[in-house]
């Protein structure tokens, strides 16, 4: 367990070893949720997007829009590849 300090703006720095382990780089989208009195932070991955596909009842439109946004973000960051529910994992 690592201790982090929250800034006046509510920001924390994710330790480098965890960023590297989970592929969290500048611009990466992450998800936050609460479960059992804890805050869970997860990188937004294609696997997660596929896992929740259908929940919103958009018949794949939301999935396509999210994947397109991730592709645009990847191009913006100079990457060509794209790298939850709280009860997942």
N, C-alpha and C positions, 0 to 999 in steps of 0.2 A: 504494500500500500504506500502511496506517495502523497505527501501533503502539498496542496497548491494554495496560492494566495489569490483571492478575488480582488480585482482592481476596482476603482471607483466606478468604472463603466460596466462592471459585472463580468469582466473578461478573466479567463484563466489561460495559462499556457499548458498545452498537452505535452508531457515530457517527450523528448526526442526519440527515446527507444520505443515508446508506444506509437508515435506518429509513423516511424519507420515500419514497425511490425504490422500496422493496419493500413499502410499506404495512404496516410493522410498527409497531403501536400497542400501548398497554398492554393486556395480556390476550391478545394474538395468540399462537397456538400456533406453534412453529417446530420443525423437525426437525434433528437432528444426526446425522451419520454420518461414518465414516472411509473414505477412499479414497486409495490411493497415498501414505500417510504424511501426509495432510492431514485437517483437520476441515472438513466442509462444513456450513454452516448455511443452511437454507431456510425461508421462511414456509410454513405448512401451508395450502394453497389448495384450492379445489374441484377445480381441474384436476389437482392431484397426487393427490387422493383418487380421482378417476375413473381416473387412469392406473394406480393400483395395485389397483383393484377386481378381484376374482377371484383375487388372489395367495393370500389367506388361505383360499380355498375355502369362503366363507360364503354364496355365492350372493346377494350383494348386501346381506346383513344388516349386515355391518360398515360398508359404505358408508352405509347408511341411518342407522345409529347415530352415525357420525361427523358426518354432515350435521345430524342433530338436535342433537348436542352443540354444533356450531358455531352453530346457530340460537339455542340457549339462551344461549351466550356473547355473541352479538351483541345479543340483547335485554338482557342484563345490563349490557352496556357502552353501551346506548342507541343501538345501530346497528340498522338493519333489514336491511341487505344483508350477504352473506358475501363476503368478497373474492372420496415421491420416492425416488424411489429415487435413490441416489447417481449411477447412470449416466444419469439424465435430465438434459437440457440440455447 
